[in-house]
Every structure is written in structure tokens, then in C-alpha cells.
Amino acid sequence: MEDVFSELYKAPRELSIPLPNATITVAEPLDNSVPSLLQQADELETSANVFGAWALLNRAFDNGCVDDALLSKAIRLGNKIHKYRAVTAYAGKLFLGHRIHNADLIEASRAYAMIGDFVQSDRLLQQAFDKADNAEWHIGYAFHHEKRGALNWALMAYRLALRHSPESLSAKIGLMKIALEMKDVSLANDTWNTLSHLITDSSLSAYLKGRLVFLKDNDTRKADALLMESVKLQPWNLDAWLWLGHIRASAQLPIVAEYAYRHAWFLAFDCADTHFYLGWIYRILENNTNAIALLESAIKISPGSSAIANSLIEVYSAVGRNADAEALKANFDVQATVVKKMPSVMDSITKAVPAQSAKPLPLPETPIVLTTPTMVVNEFQNIETCLAENSQEVFAQHLDLAERLMPGPVYLQYLQTVHQWLHPKNYLEIGVETGSSLAYAKPGTKCIGIDPEPKISVEFTADTHIYPLPSDDFFKQHNLQEILGEPLEFVFIDGLHVFDQVLRDFINVERNSTKRTLVFFHDTYPICELTQRPNRNSIYWSGDPWKIVPCLKECRPDLEVITIKTHPSGLSLVLGCDPKNTVLSDNYTTIERKFSQMRYEDIEADKDKILNAIPNDWAYVRKRILANRS
């Protein structure tokens, strides 16, 4: 029976491309008992490691542990990361004869609505209504209509949900989103005022606030910053990525809009919207090959969508495929409009209302291969002359290269996971900025943040103290162990992106460490010569902290140093600190001069070996940490 479920679970309709963060691994289950598995999945989900929770359940299913509660959990997790996963988990539950709870029906309905099968979504909601007419059902009904584009119906359903449960946070959030979609500034503002103090999810709060700022003030810069904060906190936040694309498109920045839309596409390549928006932006960028591939996939997912058809007809006509354009026109009462400039997003990108009888067709069996919009990778080294006028294009290209070189979990997930796993007694962060990574510390951890110009935009749950000083001044003026009462346990160095500062920071940190201290350095895997220069010449910039790795390998062979190839610019881990070792401080001037003179071309041909680079794999990093602590 389990083998049959496994076949269902493979979701054959999905495109064969990697999910973002799909390579993340989790510790082996403590045991295969259902309570233990659910507890571990809940802990991973709570620590913002949704993909890790999914991987845990998937491993349990592969091992033959197929339980009612686990399947329900899989449906809910599937809705967060991959809608076909939720659909197939629900199908597996039906097939295996497990009890279908009302919550399962509503969650499965959300999944079917996301992939455009509104007939099945509506059928499931009717089944759920027969079991219970409550706030959860009305929220599910609202989501169904929201995805259909019937916003007035969705608005009514969220209001009915609040009648059933006036304090329902989910209903208030849904109402806020509908008000934003309908451009109802008054309703959105009023709802936000009743909602903002209730939201504990910092990513969701930044997302909603960013959209409200865009709606009220049309402040694209501030809205963009808030949405970037949202996706940094939760990289799988599909809505935030999509709206990041919308806002950048409205600001006439199609290249960086493409970057955001592509992230959304990777997260939900079974969703018509993600294909549509990414195809639309490629049309703006005059990359018709990509535009056609994506829009054709979008129309297969949602064959009743006139908006998608309209865009596809336009591209067919532009490339001379008039027969295909006429054939598609015959099925839709639409007229293609040539896009001559970047239009206002909400005027030109309209959500389609697929026909009620339409059913999604299978996605193509072969993956879509996206080509680089403007420049090719080997031109990165020669872009200084066009940097000023093409900075957004260059930035997007650098981000694209970084993704190719460092696929998988972003560096922030490692910090989150260490806090969740080790729950350290103390934590030091050099280079705090907004405080988003410092906020990962849990209650019970004493935190010190050092930054000459902190711009704190988050709330801390741990005992946290920010020192607005350069790190050199902090270590001259303060005794760190007196402040903490004990040596350092966990450190993240992300201050000035220059080698000499990173070296001094490590010297000061090691004096306050033990053999068990974990020291992470950010920005230690350079992607090209331009972006690693000590003097900034590009928007994407890592500087030369990477030099700390060959420096420690040569001068301190007693230390273990590894570099994790994690997006966007690498993360190095140093194990085995020795507070009594003074080699670096005693020879600082000689060491600093020697390694500051290193050039990127000195390591380019053998970069991974010189930087002790390892794959983006938490399981391996965890083993190294455990070995150091044994």
C-alpha cells in the first residue's frame, strides 16, 4: 500500500527543476513514532525551516510510516511550499482510506485553487460545509474566490468569517489582503490598525506593511525594502516575491523585477500566476523565447485565462507565429495590445478568472530552460564602463550568478537552525544593520550586537543589547566576558567587508572564546573579481572577507575552517578556537599585508579547494560541529 502512495506522491505533473532550499537536510528522526515525527516537524516549521519539516515527513513516508495525522500535516506543509505536494498528499490520504478531516478538505481546496482547478476546489468546500459552517470554512471559501479573481465574494466571505469568530487572525489577515487587492485604502488602513499589533510573524508583518505603503503612498523604495525584509525572513513567501516583482515593475526596473518573479516561479512552478508574471516580464525584456515557454505553460495550467491568452497571442504575433495566434484567438474574445513601455502593474497585470469548467492540463514533461536576459556570465569581469548606466542589469546578473554557484538554503537559515538546535547561552553579532539575523536568537540567549549605525526594524525575544560602535572601539572599551559572564558560544561576523577588519574581529573574538565556540563569517565565497574588491564598485558586493580562509589555513593550521556555498555570498565556519594562541595578534602587520595583497585571480582556478568549500548541506555542517564538540 505504501508503494502505491509513493507513486501518487511523486506528483508527475511538476516541472523537473529544483525547489529553492530543496537540498536542505534534517537530522535523522529520533524514532518513527507519530508523536515524535509530528513534534520534530512542528519544531522545524516553527524555526522557519518548512522545507526541513517537509523533508522529515517525506522520509517518514518513504520508510513506511503513513499515518492519518502525518498526512494532514503534509497537506498543510504542502500548501506552504508546493501546491501539488498538498494535492497528492490529500489524494494519498483518500486512497489509503484515512479519515478526511474538515481541515483537510479546506487545505486541499486551497491547494486546488492555487493550481487553478476551481471545480475541484469548490467541490471540496461543499463537502467541508456539510460538516461544519464555521470561520475556517468561510476563510477557505474566501481564498477560493480570491484566486478566482472574485474579490467582492472573497471580501464578503472574510467578513462572514469574522462574524463567526471576531478575533480570527487569519480572517483579519485575509481581509487586509483583499482590501489591498481592491485598492481600498480606507479598509486596508483600518484593518491594519486592528491587526498590526497581533501579528507575531515578522515576515508577514513586513509583507503587509510593504503593500500598504505602496498602496497609500506609492513609495516604491520603502515598499521594496519592506518586501525584501519579508523574503529574507521567509524565503518561501510566494506572495512577497510576487509583489516585490510588481513593485519593481511599476518602478520601471524590469531586470530586478525578473529576479523577484523568477524566485516566485521556482517556489510555485505549478501555479499559473508565477508562469504568467515571469513570462510577462520576459516579454518586456524582449526575451520572447522565455516568454513563450512560460506563457504556454501558464495557459496549460489555467486554460480558461483570457489574460494569459492575451499575452501569449501578443508574443506569438511578435515572433511571426500568426497561425498560433489566430488559433488561440478563436478560443478567446481578446485583442492583443503591443507593450511599448513598462505599464503600471495593477493596470496591466490583471488576475484572470479561469472558466469554471476548465481543468488544468498536465505541465510539460521537460523543464523550461531560462536564458540570461542581457549579458552572459563571462562578461561580468568587464562591466565597469557600463556600471553607472546599467547598474540594475548588472545587479540582476550578479544575483543570477550567485544563485547558480550557490544553490540551496540561504545563509540566514544556517543561523536560524543553529539557534534552534543549540539554543546557545550567548550570541555575538558584529554588523547588525536591521537586526533581522540577530532576532533569530531565542529567549534564554544573551545577545550582543555591534554596529556603528544600527537600523533596527525588528523586535527581539532574547535578552539583547546593541552597542552603536565600530567593533574595534567596542573591544577597546568593553570586556566582553564581563558583560556575558562567560566565554562566547556562538558568533556571526558580518561587519565591514574588508579583510583587515575581519582579521581584527576574529582576533578579538578568539580571545573571548573556547574550543567549542562557533564562529561564522559572512561574504567568504566571491562570485567574480569585480564584486570582491575592497572598494565597492557594484550593487552586489561581498568585498574580500574571503581572504580570512587562506589566512587561517596558513597561519593557524590548528583551526578547522570550512566555507559553505550558501546564497548569496557564502558563509565560513571556524571551529577549535584557542584563546591562548597569539600568532595572529603577534604577527598582525605582516599577516595583514601579505593576505591583503592576494588577488582574486590567485584563487579563481582552484577556488573551492583554497576556500575549503563544501556543498550547501546542513547535515554535513552539523556533523562537523558535533565532532568539534565531542
C-alpha positions as CSV (number, residue, x, y, z in Angstrom):
1,M,0.0,0.0,0.0
2,E,2.8,2.4,0.9
3,D,4.4,1.8,-2.6
4,V,1.2,2.9,-4.2
5,F,1.2,6.1,-2.1
6,S,4.8,6.8,-3.0
7,E,3.8,6.7,-6.7
8,L,1.0,9.1,-6.0
9,Y,3.3,11.3,-4.0
10,K,5.8,11.8,-6.9
11,A,3.5,14.5,-8.5
12,P,4.3,13.6,-12.1
13,R,2.9,16.9,-13.4
14,E,5.6,19.0,-11.9
15,L,8.4,20.6,-13.8
16,S,11.8,18.9,-13.2
17,I,13.6,21.8,-11.7
18,P,14.9,22.1,-8.2
19,L,12.9,23.7,-5.5
20,P,14.6,26.5,-3.6
21,N,16.1,25.1,-0.5
22,A,15.1,21.6,-1.5
23,T,18.6,20.4,-0.7
24,I,18.2,21.2,2.9
25,T,18.5,18.1,5.1
26,V,17.4,17.4,8.6
27,A,18.7,15.2,11.4
28,E,17.6,11.6,11.3
29,P,14.3,11.2,13.1
30,L,14.7,10.3,16.8
31,D,12.3,7.5,16.1
32,N,9.5,6.8,13.7
33,S,6.7,7.1,16.2
34,V,4.0,9.5,15.0
35,P,4.1,11.8,18.1
36,S,7.9,12.2,17.7
37,L,7.7,12.9,14.0
38,L,4.9,15.5,14.5
39,Q,6.9,17.2,17.3
40,Q,10.0,17.3,15.1
41,A,8.1,18.6,12.1
42,D,6.4,21.3,14.3
43,E,9.8,22.4,15.7
44,L,11.3,22.7,12.2
45,E,8.3,24.6,10.9
46,T,8.3,26.9,13.9
47,S,12.0,27.7,13.3
48,A,11.1,28.8,9.8
49,N,12.5,25.6,8.2
50,V,9.4,24.5,6.3
51,F,11.4,22.6,3.7
52,G,13.2,20.7,6.5
53,A,9.8,19.7,8.0
54,W,8.6,18.6,4.6
55,A,11.8,16.5,4.2
56,L,11.3,14.9,7.5
57,L,7.7,13.8,6.7
58,N,8.8,12.7,3.2
59,R,11.5,10.5,4.8
60,A,8.9,9.0,7.2
61,F,6.6,8.2,4.3
62,D,9.5,6.5,2.4
63,N,10.2,4.4,5.5
64,G,6.6,3.2,5.5
65,C,5.2,5.4,8.3
66,V,1.9,6.6,6.7
67,D,-0.3,7.9,9.4
68,D,-3.5,10.0,9.4
69,A,-2.1,12.9,11.4
70,L,1.1,12.9,9.3
71,L,-0.8,13.1,6.1
72,S,-2.9,16.0,7.4
73,K,0.4,17.7,8.4
74,A,1.8,17.0,4.9
75,I,-1.3,18.7,3.3
76,R,-0.7,21.8,5.4
77,L,3.0,21.9,4.8
78,G,2.4,21.3,1.1
79,N,0.3,24.4,0.8
80,K,3.2,26.4,2.2
81,I,5.9,25.1,-0.2
82,H,4.5,23.3,-3.2
83,K,0.8,23.0,-4.1
84,Y,1.0,19.8,-5.9
85,R,2.5,18.2,-2.8
86,A,-0.6,19.2,-0.9
87,V,-2.8,17.8,-3.6
88,T,-1.0,14.5,-3.8
89,A,-0.9,14.1,0.0
90,Y,-4.6,14.6,0.0
91,A,-5.0,12.1,-2.8
92,G,-2.9,9.6,-0.9
93,K,-5.0,10.1,2.2
94,L,-8.1,9.3,0.2
95,F,-6.6,6.3,-1.5
96,L,-5.4,4.8,1.7
97,G,-8.8,5.2,3.3
98,H,-7.8,7.5,6.1
99,R,-10.3,9.8,7.7
100,I,-10.7,13.1,5.9
101,H,-11.0,15.9,8.5
102,N,-12.7,19.1,7.8
103,A,-9.4,20.9,8.0
104,D,-8.0,18.5,5.4
105,L,-10.8,19.4,3.0
106,I,-10.3,23.1,3.4
107,E,-6.5,22.8,3.0
108,A,-6.9,20.6,-0.1
109,S,-9.3,23.1,-1.5
110,R,-6.7,25.9,-1.1
111,A,-4.2,23.7,-3.0
112,Y,-6.6,23.0,-5.9
113,A,-7.5,26.7,-6.0
114,M,-3.8,27.6,-6.3
115,I,-3.2,25.4,-9.3
116,G,-6.4,26.7,-11.0
117,D,-8.7,23.7,-10.5
118,F,-11.7,25.7,-9.2
119,V,-14.2,22.9,-9.9
120,Q,-12.4,20.6,-7.5
121,S,-11.7,23.4,-5.0
122,D,-15.4,24.2,-4.9
123,R,-16.4,20.5,-4.6
124,L,-14.1,20.1,-1.6
125,L,-15.5,23.3,0.1
126,Q,-19.1,22.0,-0.3
127,Q,-18.0,18.8,1.4
128,A,-16.4,20.8,4.2
129,F,-19.6,22.9,4.5
130,D,-21.7,19.8,5.0
131,K,-19.5,19.0,8.0
132,A,-19.3,22.5,9.6
133,D,-20.3,26.1,8.9
134,N,-17.6,28.0,10.8
135,A,-15.0,30.7,10.5
136,E,-12.4,28.3,9.0
137,W,-14.8,27.3,6.2
138,H,-15.6,30.9,5.3
139,I,-11.8,31.7,5.2
140,G,-11.3,28.7,2.8
141,Y,-14.3,30.0,0.7
142,A,-12.8,33.5,0.6
143,F,-9.4,32.1,-0.6
144,H,-11.2,30.1,-3.3
145,H,-12.9,33.3,-4.6
146,E,-9.7,35.4,-4.2
147,K,-7.8,33.0,-6.5
148,R,-10.7,33.1,-9.0
149,G,-10.4,36.9,-9.0
150,A,-13.9,37.3,-7.5
151,L,-12.7,39.8,-4.9
152,N,-16.2,41.0,-3.8
153,W,-17.2,37.5,-3.0
154,A,-13.9,37.0,-1.1
155,L,-14.5,40.2,0.9
156,M,-17.9,39.0,1.9
157,A,-16.6,35.6,3.0
158,Y,-13.9,37.1,5.2
159,R,-16.4,39.3,6.8
160,L,-18.7,36.3,7.5
161,A,-15.7,34.5,9.0
162,L,-15.2,37.5,11.4
163,R,-18.9,37.3,12.4
164,H,-18.3,33.7,13.4
165,S,-15.0,34.5,15.1
166,P,-14.4,38.2,15.6
167,E,-10.8,37.6,16.9
168,S,-9.8,35.3,14.0
169,L,-6.3,36.5,13.0
170,S,-6.5,34.5,9.7
171,A,-9.7,36.3,8.7
172,K,-8.3,39.7,9.6
173,I,-5.2,39.0,7.5
174,G,-7.3,37.8,4.6
175,L,-9.5,40.9,4.8
176,M,-6.4,43.0,4.7
177,K,-5.1,41.3,1.6
178,I,-8.4,41.7,-0.2
179,A,-8.5,45.4,0.7
180,L,-5.1,45.8,-0.8
181,E,-6.1,43.9,-3.9
182,M,-9.2,46.1,-4.3
183,K,-7.1,49.2,-3.6
184,D,-9.4,50.2,-0.8
185,V,-7.1,52.4,1.2
186,S,-9.5,53.1,3.9
187,L,-10.4,49.5,4.6
188,A,-6.7,48.4,4.3
189,N,-5.6,51.1,6.7
190,D,-8.4,50.4,9.3
191,T,-7.7,46.6,9.1
192,W,-4.0,47.2,9.6
193,N,-4.6,49.3,12.7
194,T,-6.6,46.5,14.3
195,L,-4.2,43.8,13.1
196,S,-0.6,45.1,13.2
197,H,-0.1,44.5,17.0
198,L,-1.4,41.0,16.8
199,I,0.9,39.6,14.1
200,T,3.9,37.7,15.6
201,D,5.2,36.7,12.2
202,S,7.8,39.4,11.3
203,S,7.9,38.3,7.6
204,L,4.1,38.6,7.2
205,S,4.1,41.9,9.0
206,A,6.8,43.3,6.7
207,Y,4.9,42.0,3.6
208,L,1.5,43.6,4.6
209,K,3.2,46.8,5.6
210,G,5.1,47.0,2.4
211,R,2.0,46.6,0.3
212,L,0.1,49.2,2.4
213,V,2.9,51.7,1.9
214,F,2.8,51.0,-1.8
215,L,-0.9,51.5,-2.0
216,K,-1.2,54.6,0.2
217,D,2.0,56.5,-0.7
218,N,3.2,54.8,-3.9
219,D,6.6,54.8,-2.1
220,T,8.3,52.1,-4.2
221,R,11.7,52.4,-2.4
222,K,10.2,51.9,1.1
223,A,7.8,49.2,-0.1
224,D,10.7,47.4,-1.8
225,A,12.8,47.5,1.4
226,L,9.9,46.0,3.5
227,L,9.2,43.2,1.0
228,M,12.9,42.4,0.8
229,E,12.9,42.1,4.6
230,S,9.9,39.8,4.3
231,V,11.6,37.4,1.9
232,K,14.9,37.4,3.9
233,L,12.9,36.2,6.9
234,Q,10.9,33.7,4.9
235,P,12.5,32.9,1.5
236,W,9.5,30.8,0.5
237,N,6.9,33.6,0.9
238,L,5.4,33.4,-2.5
239,D,3.2,36.5,-2.2
240,A,6.1,38.6,-1.1
241,W,8.2,37.6,-4.0
242,L,5.4,38.3,-6.5
243,W,4.7,41.7,-5.0
244,L,8.4,42.5,-5.0
245,G,8.2,41.9,-8.7
246,H,5.1,44.0,-9.2
247,I,6.6,47.0,-7.3
248,R,9.9,46.8,-9.2
249,A,8.0,46.6,-12.5
250,S,5.9,49.6,-11.6
251,A,9.2,51.5,-10.9
252,Q,10.4,50.7,-14.4
253,L,13.0,48.2,-13.3
254,P,12.2,45.1,-15.3
255,I,15.6,43.3,-14.7
256,V,15.3,43.3,-10.9
257,A,11.6,42.6,-11.3
258,E,12.6,39.5,-13.3
259,Y,14.8,38.4,-10.3
260,A,11.8,38.5,-8.0
261,Y,9.4,36.8,-10.4
262,R,11.9,34.1,-11.0
263,H,12.1,33.4,-7.3
264,A,8.3,33.1,-7.2
265,W,8.4,30.8,-10.2
266,F,10.9,28.5,-8.5
267,L,8.7,28.4,-5.4
268,A,5.5,27.6,-7.2
269,F,6.1,26.3,-10.7
270,D,2.7,24.6,-10.5
271,C,0.9,27.9,-10.2
272,A,-0.4,29.8,-13.3
273,D,0.4,33.2,-11.8
274,T,4.1,32.6,-11.4
275,H,4.4,31.4,-15.1
276,F,2.3,34.3,-16.2
277,Y,4.2,37.1,-14.4
278,L,7.6,35.8,-15.3
279,G,6.5,35.3,-18.9
280,W,5.1,38.8,-19.0
281,I,8.3,40.4,-17.7
282,Y,10.4,38.4,-20.3
283,R,8.1,39.9,-22.9
284,I,9.0,43.4,-21.6
285,L,12.7,42.4,-21.7
286,E,12.2,41.2,-25.3
287,N,13.2,37.6,-24.5
288,N,10.4,36.0,-26.5
289,T,11.8,32.5,-26.2
290,N,11.4,32.5,-22.4
291,A,8.1,34.5,-22.6
292,I,6.5,31.9,-24.9
293,A,7.7,28.9,-22.9
294,L,6.3,30.3,-19.7
295,L,3.1,31.6,-21.1
296,E,2.4,28.3,-22.8
297,S,2.9,26.6,-19.5
298,A,0.6,29.1,-17.8
299,I,-2.2,28.5,-20.3
300,K,-1.9,24.7,-19.8
301,I,-2.3,25.2,-16.0
302,S,-5.1,27.6,-16.4
303,P,-6.7,27.1,-19.8
304,G,-9.6,29.5,-19.2
305,S,-7.5,32.5,-18.5
306,S,-8.1,35.3,-21.0
307,A,-5.3,37.4,-19.6
308,I,-2.7,34.7,-20.2
309,A,-4.1,34.0,-23.6
310,N,-4.0,37.7,-24.5
311,S,-0.3,37.9,-23.5
312,L,0.5,34.7,-25.4
313,I,-1.3,36.0,-28.6
314,E,0.8,39.2,-28.4
315,V,4.1,37.3,-28.2
316,Y,3.1,34.8,-31.0
317,S,2.3,37.8,-33.2
318,A,5.6,39.5,-32.3
319,V,7.7,36.5,-33.5
320,G,5.6,35.8,-36.6
321,R,3.7,32.8,-35.3
322,N,0.5,34.2,-36.7
323,A,-1.3,30.8,-37.2
324,D,-0.8,30.0,-33.5
325,A,-2.0,33.5,-32.6
326,E,-5.2,33.1,-34.7
327,A,-5.8,29.6,-33.3
328,L,-5.7,31.0,-29.7
329,K,-7.8,34.0,-30.6
330,A,-10.5,31.7,-31.8
331,N,-11.0,30.5,-28.2
332,F,-11.0,33.9,-26.6
333,D,-12.7,37.2,-27.2
334,V,-9.5,39.1,-26.7
335,Q,-7.4,41.6,-28.6
336,A,-3.6,41.7,-28.0
337,T,-2.1,45.0,-27.2
338,V,1.6,45.6,-28.0
339,V,3.5,46.5,-24.9
340,K,5.6,49.6,-25.8
341,K,6.7,50.6,-22.4
342,M,6.5,49.3,-18.8
343,P,2.9,49.9,-17.8
344,S,1.5,50.4,-14.3
345,V,1.4,47.0,-12.7
346,M,-2.1,47.0,-11.4
347,D,-3.5,48.3,-14.7
348,S,-1.7,45.9,-17.0
349,I,-1.2,42.7,-15.0
350,T,-4.8,41.7,-14.2
351,K,-5.6,38.5,-12.5
352,A,-7.6,36.2,-14.8
353,V,-10.8,34.5,-13.9
354,P,-10.5,31.0,-15.4
355,A,-13.6,29.4,-16.7
356,Q,-15.5,27.4,-14.0
357,S,-15.4,24.3,-16.2
358,A,-11.7,24.5,-17.0
359,K,-9.4,21.8,-15.6
360,P,-5.7,22.2,-15.5
361,L,-3.8,20.3,-18.2
362,P,-0.6,18.4,-17.4
363,L,2.5,20.5,-17.2
364,P,5.2,19.9,-19.8
365,E,7.4,16.9,-19.0
366,T,10.6,18.7,-19.9
367,P,11.9,21.7,-17.9
368,I,11.8,25.2,-19.2
369,V,15.4,26.5,-19.7
370,L,15.6,30.1,-18.9
371,T,18.3,32.1,-20.7
372,T,20.1,35.1,-19.3
373,P,18.2,38.3,-20.2
374,T,21.0,40.6,-21.3
375,M,24.6,39.7,-20.6
376,V,26.4,36.4,-20.3
377,V,28.4,35.2,-17.3
378,N,31.8,35.6,-18.9
379,E,31.2,39.3,-19.4
380,F,31.0,40.0,-15.7
381,Q,34.7,40.9,-15.4
382,N,34.4,43.7,-18.0
383,I,31.4,45.8,-16.9
384,E,33.0,48.7,-15.1
385,T,32.4,51.0,-18.0
386,C,28.7,50.4,-18.1
387,L,28.1,50.2,-14.4
388,A,26.6,53.6,-13.9
389,E,24.0,53.3,-16.6
390,N,23.3,49.6,-16.3
391,S,23.6,49.1,-12.5
392,Q,20.2,47.3,-12.2
393,E,21.0,44.9,-15.0
394,V,24.5,44.2,-13.6
395,F,23.0,43.7,-10.1
396,A,20.5,41.2,-11.5
397,Q,23.2,39.3,-13.4
398,H,25.3,39.1,-10.3
399,L,22.4,37.7,-8.3
400,D,21.8,35.2,-11.0
401,L,25.4,34.0,-11.0
402,A,25.4,33.8,-7.2
403,E,22.3,31.5,-7.4
404,R,23.9,29.3,-9.9
405,L,27.2,29.0,-7.9
406,M,25.4,28.6,-4.5
407,P,22.0,26.8,-4.9
408,G,20.0,25.7,-1.9
409,P,19.4,27.3,1.5
410,V,20.3,30.9,2.1
411,Y,22.9,31.7,4.8
412,L,20.2,33.0,7.2
413,Q,18.8,29.5,7.5
414,Y,22.1,28.3,9.0
415,L,21.9,31.0,11.7
416,Q,18.3,30.1,12.4
417,T,19.0,26.4,12.6
418,V,22.0,26.8,14.9
419,H,19.9,28.9,17.3
420,Q,17.0,26.4,17.2
421,W,19.3,23.4,17.6
422,L,21.9,24.5,20.1
423,H,20.0,27.3,21.9
424,P,23.3,28.9,22.9
425,K,23.8,30.7,26.2
426,N,25.1,33.7,24.4
427,Y,25.5,35.1,20.9
428,L,27.6,37.9,19.4
429,E,26.9,39.6,16.1
430,I,29.2,42.1,14.5
431,G,27.4,44.0,11.8
432,V,23.7,44.2,12.9
433,E,22.1,46.5,10.4
434,T,18.3,45.9,10.7
435,G,18.6,43.2,13.4
436,S,16.9,40.5,11.3
437,S,19.5,37.8,11.9
438,L,20.1,38.9,15.5
439,A,16.4,38.4,16.1
440,Y,16.8,34.6,15.4
441,A,18.1,34.2,19.0
442,K,15.6,32.6,21.4
443,P,14.7,33.6,24.9
444,G,17.4,32.4,27.2
445,T,20.2,33.5,24.9
446,K,22.1,36.7,25.9
447,C,22.9,38.6,22.8
448,I,25.4,41.4,22.0
449,G,25.1,43.3,18.7
450,I,27.8,45.6,17.5
451,D,27.2,48.1,14.7
452,P,28.3,51.8,14.3
453,E,24.9,52.7,12.6
454,P,22.3,50.1,13.6
455,K,18.9,50.4,11.8
456,I,16.8,48.1,14.0
457,S,13.4,47.3,12.4
458,V,12.5,44.1,14.3
459,E,11.6,43.1,17.9
460,F,13.9,40.8,19.9
461,T,12.7,38.0,22.1
462,A,16.1,37.2,23.6
463,D,18.0,39.5,26.1
464,T,19.6,41.7,23.5
465,H,22.0,44.7,23.9
466,I,23.0,46.8,20.9
467,Y,26.3,48.8,21.0
468,P,26.4,51.5,18.3
469,L,30.2,51.4,17.9
470,P,32.7,50.3,15.4
471,S,33.9,46.8,16.5
472,D,37.4,48.0,17.2
473,D,36.1,50.6,19.6
474,F,33.8,48.1,21.3
475,F,36.6,45.7,22.1
476,K,38.8,48.6,23.4
477,Q,36.1,50.0,25.6
478,H,34.4,46.8,26.9
479,N,35.3,43.5,28.5
480,L,33.0,41.1,26.6
481,Q,33.3,38.2,29.1
482,E,32.4,40.6,32.0
483,I,29.3,41.6,30.0
484,L,28.3,38.0,29.3
485,G,29.6,36.4,32.4
486,E,31.3,33.6,30.4
487,P,33.1,32.9,27.1
488,L,31.4,33.2,23.7
489,E,29.4,30.3,22.4
490,F,28.1,31.5,19.0
491,V,29.5,34.3,16.8
492,F,28.5,35.8,13.5
493,I,31.0,38.3,11.9
494,D,29.3,40.4,9.2
495,G,30.7,43.9,9.7
496,L,33.0,45.7,7.3
497,H,33.5,43.7,4.1
498,V,37.3,44.1,4.1
499,F,39.9,41.6,5.1
500,D,41.9,43.7,7.7
501,Q,38.7,44.4,9.7
502,V,37.6,40.8,9.5
503,L,41.0,39.6,10.8
504,R,40.9,42.1,13.7
505,D,37.4,41.0,14.6
506,F,38.4,37.4,14.7
507,I,41.5,38.1,16.9
508,N,39.2,39.9,19.3
509,V,36.6,37.2,19.2
510,E,39.0,34.3,19.7
511,R,40.4,36.0,22.9
512,N,36.8,35.6,24.3
513,S,36.2,32.0,23.0
514,T,36.7,28.4,23.8
515,K,37.3,25.3,21.7
516,R,33.6,24.8,21.5
517,T,32.8,28.3,20.2
518,L,31.2,28.5,16.7
519,V,32.4,31.5,14.6
520,F,30.7,32.2,11.3
521,F,32.0,34.7,8.7
522,H,29.7,36.1,6.0
523,D,30.7,37.0,2.4
524,T,33.5,34.5,2.0
525,Y,32.7,32.9,-1.4
526,P,33.3,35.5,-4.1
527,I,31.5,35.1,-7.4
528,C,33.8,37.3,-9.6
529,E,36.6,39.8,-9.4
530,L,34.5,43.0,-9.5
531,T,32.3,42.1,-6.6
532,Q,35.1,41.1,-4.3
533,R,37.1,44.3,-4.4
534,P,37.7,46.0,-1.1
535,N,36.5,49.3,-2.6
536,R,32.8,48.9,-3.7
537,N,32.2,49.1,-7.4
538,S,28.9,47.3,-7.7
539,I,25.4,47.0,-6.1
540,Y,26.1,43.3,-5.3
541,W,29.2,43.4,-3.2
542,S,30.9,40.9,-0.9
543,G,34.3,42.5,-0.5
544,D,37.3,40.5,0.4
545,P,36.5,38.7,3.7
546,W,37.2,35.5,1.8
547,K,40.9,36.1,2.5
548,I,40.4,35.1,6.1
549,V,40.1,31.5,4.9
550,P,43.5,31.1,3.3
551,C,44.9,33.3,6.1
552,L,43.7,30.9,8.8
553,K,44.7,27.8,6.8
554,E,48.3,29.0,6.6
555,C,48.8,30.8,9.9
556,R,46.5,28.8,12.1
557,P,46.5,25.2,10.9
558,D,45.2,24.1,14.3
559,L,41.8,25.6,13.4
560,E,39.2,23.8,11.2
561,V,37.8,26.2,8.6
562,I,35.1,25.3,6.0
563,T,33.2,27.5,3.6
564,I,29.6,26.7,2.9
565,K,28.4,27.6,-0.6
566,T,25.2,29.3,0.6
567,H,23.4,32.1,-1.2
568,P,24.1,35.0,-1.7
569,S,27.8,35.2,-0.9
570,G,29.0,32.2,1.2
571,L,29.4,31.5,4.9
572,S,32.6,30.2,6.5
573,L,32.7,28.4,9.9
574,V,35.7,28.3,12.2
575,L,36.0,25.5,14.8
576,G,38.5,24.9,17.6
577,C,39.3,28.4,18.8
578,D,42.2,28.8,21.2
579,P,42.1,32.0,23.3
580,K,45.7,31.5,24.4
581,N,47.1,31.4,20.8
582,T,48.5,34.8,19.9
583,V,50.0,34.1,16.5
584,L,47.6,36.4,14.6
585,S,47.9,39.3,17.0
586,D,51.7,39.0,17.4
587,N,52.2,39.0,13.6
588,Y,49.2,41.1,12.6
589,T,51.1,43.7,10.4
590,T,52.9,41.0,8.4
591,I,49.9,38.8,8.0
592,E,47.6,41.6,7.1
593,R,50.0,43.0,4.5
594,K,50.5,39.5,2.9
595,F,46.9,38.5,2.5
596,S,45.6,41.9,1.6
597,Q,47.8,41.7,-1.4
598,M,46.2,38.4,-2.6
599,R,44.2,38.8,-5.8
600,Y,41.1,37.1,-6.9
601,E,42.9,35.6,-9.9
602,D,45.2,33.8,-7.4
603,I,42.3,31.6,-6.3
604,E,40.0,31.7,-9.3
605,A,41.2,28.5,-10.9
606,D,41.0,26.4,-7.7
607,K,38.6,28.5,-5.6
608,D,36.7,25.7,-3.9
609,K,39.9,23.9,-2.8
610,I,41.6,27.1,-1.5
611,L,38.5,28.2,0.4
612,N,37.7,24.7,1.7
613,A,34.3,25.0,0.1
614,I,31.7,22.3,0.9
615,P,28.2,21.8,-0.6
616,N,25.2,23.7,0.8
617,D,24.3,20.9,3.2
618,W,23.3,21.4,6.8
619,A,23.8,17.7,7.7
620,Y,27.5,17.9,6.9
621,V,27.9,21.1,8.8
622,R,26.1,19.6,11.8
623,K,28.4,16.6,11.8
624,R,31.5,18.9,11.8
625,I,30.1,20.9,14.8
626,L,29.3,17.7,16.7
627,A,32.8,16.3,16.0
628,N,34.3,19.5,17.3
629,R,32.2,19.3,20.5
630,S,32.9,15.7,21.2
